[in-house]
């Protein structure tokens, strides 16, 4: 698994998240984006340990990094970056994109994927206009949450024209539900890659968290 090297003239996708754990839905969205947006590469960016999620239900950053690596190992278009894991302080998306752009150079055009649930929160993000200028934000519709640009544009005038909507296969899978199923002793086969399922069981992840915790 590489840490994000790219060449000249590339269109590169970025998908961030806690990935706790990474699941099939994440991979399907990433694959669809690569095909539809003609991306040469998709870079997964696991978040550092969120300070508001310091409970026993959350895998630590290195475990989540390991699971991402296992999940994407068989896809040559997929790689991962430790840019958020290895830096201190809040991991704002605008700073993540800035650091990646600096590392890859101005010849790389970044397509930053966000879920439709995150899209509704975009006006509250740190420096949202700057983020929209830095990269192409791509809103991915999720089950029960279509990408609604009207409300975003009302809060951030002009934002709708800068956001691309991508309709991806609608898989109603969430990391929250996967963790809940592990706690309850229910199967997660086919919800996560087989190597991730094995890692979760071998490391006894998510067995003792508080029910309903994120």
N, C-alpha and C positions, 0 to 999 in steps of 0.2 A: 504494500500500500504506500503510495507516494504521498508527499506533503504539499502538492499543489503546483508543480512546475508546469509552465505552458510555453508555447512558442508564438511566433508572429501571426497576427491576423486571426486569432482564434475567438470563437464565441464560446464562453465558458459559463456553465450554470453553477449556482451556489445554493445549497439547501441547508439551512441551519435548524437546530432544535436540540432539545435535551436528549432525545433518542434514548429513552429510558423505559423499555428498550426500543431499538430500531425494529420496525416490523415491515411486513410485505407491502403495506400501503405506501410507506415512504419510498420503497424501491420501485413500485409501479409508477408513482408520480415522477420520479427521477427519470425512469426509462422513457415515459411518454414525453417529458419535456425535451429530452435529448433528440427524440425523433421529430417532434413537431416544430421545435425551435432551431433545428439543425445545429445542435451544440456538439462540439468535439469532445467535451468532457463535462462531467458533473462532479462537483466537489462538495462533500458532506462536511459540515462544520459543527461538531458536537459542542454544546455550551459547557463552560466551566460549571462548577457546582453552584447552583443558584442559592443565594443566601436565604431566600424565603421558602426553600424546600429542604431544610436541614432536619429531616426525620429519617427514621430507619428504613423507610420504604424506598429511598432513593439510592440507586447504585452510585458509587463514586465515579469521578471523571475518568479514571483509568479503565474501570470496568466498562463504562459506556463506550470509550474509545475502542477497547478490544472488541466489543460486540459489533460496532460499525465496521471494523476491519474484517471480521468474519462474514458479515452480511454482504459486503461488496467485493470480496476477494475474487469471485469468478467473473466479474464484469470489467473488461479492460477500459471502458469509458468512465468508470467510477473511481474516485480516489477520495482521500480525506485530508483535512487540514487541522492542525492543533492550535490554530491562531487564537481561539477563544479559551482553550484549556490552559495554555501556557502563559497567558498574561493576567496580571493582577487587575483588580477593580471591576466595575460593572462592564459587561460585554454588550455595549450598544451596537445594534446592527450597522449603523452609519460608520462606526469605527472599524468594525470587522471588514466591511467592504473597502474602506480606505486602505487598511493594511494589506489586503489581498491585491488591490489595484497597484499599490506601490511595489509589491513583490513581483507581480506579473508584468507590469509595464503598461503604458497607455495604449498599446496596440491591441490589448485584450478588452473585449466588450463583455461585461458581466451581466448575466441574467439572474436576478435574485428571486428565488421562489418563496412565496408566503402562502399560507392557507387562507381561505376565505374568512375564517374566524379571526385570524390575525389582521386581515385587511380592515375589518371593522374597528380595530384598535389602533390602526396606523396614525390617526391624528394625535394620539397621546404619546407616540414614540418620541424619542430624543431626536430633534432636528429632522423631522420627516421630509421637508422640502429638500434639504441637502442630500438625503438618501435618494430621493427621486431623481436628482440631477446626477448623482454618482453612477447610477446603474439603471438597467431596465428592470423595474419591479414587475414580477409576473404573479398574478393572483390565481391560485388554483382552487377551483370549486370543490367543496367537500360535501358529503352526504348531509342533506338538510340545511346546508349553508351555501347558497349560491353567492357568487362574487357580486355584491351590490356596490356599484361605484357612486350611486347618487348621494348616499349619506356621507361617503368619504369626501366627495367633491364639495358638499355643503360645508363640511368642517375645514377642508383644505382646498379652497378654490383653485381650479386648474389641475388638480391632481389626477382626475379621471383620464385626461388626455395623455398622461405620462405612465399609466398602468396598463399592462397587457393582461387579458384574461385567458386562461388556459383551462379548457374542459378536459379533465383526465378521467379515467375509469373510476367510478364511485365505489370504493371499498370502505365499508363502515367498520374500520378497525381503529382502535386507539391504544396508546401505550397504557393509559389508565385502566382500560378494561383488561389488558393482558396481565398487568400486575395484580389486579383483583382476582383473575382466574387462577394465577399461581398461588395466591394466598388461600384460595378456596379448594386447592387441589384439583382444579379442572384442567383439561388439556389445552395446550396452546399450539399444538402441531398444526402446520399450514397457516398460522397467523404470523409466525416469524420464520426466518430461514432455519433449517435443521441445525446448523452449527450454532446459531444463537440460542435455540431451545436447549441444546446440550450444555452450552456455557451457563445458562441460567440455572439449570438443575445442578451442574457440578459445583457452582459457586453459591448455591442455596440463596439466590437472590429473591427478593420480594416476598419471602415467606412470613416475615414477622412484622410487617409494617402496619400502620394504623389503617383500618378499612376506609376506603374512599380517599386516601391521601394521594396527591399528585406526585 
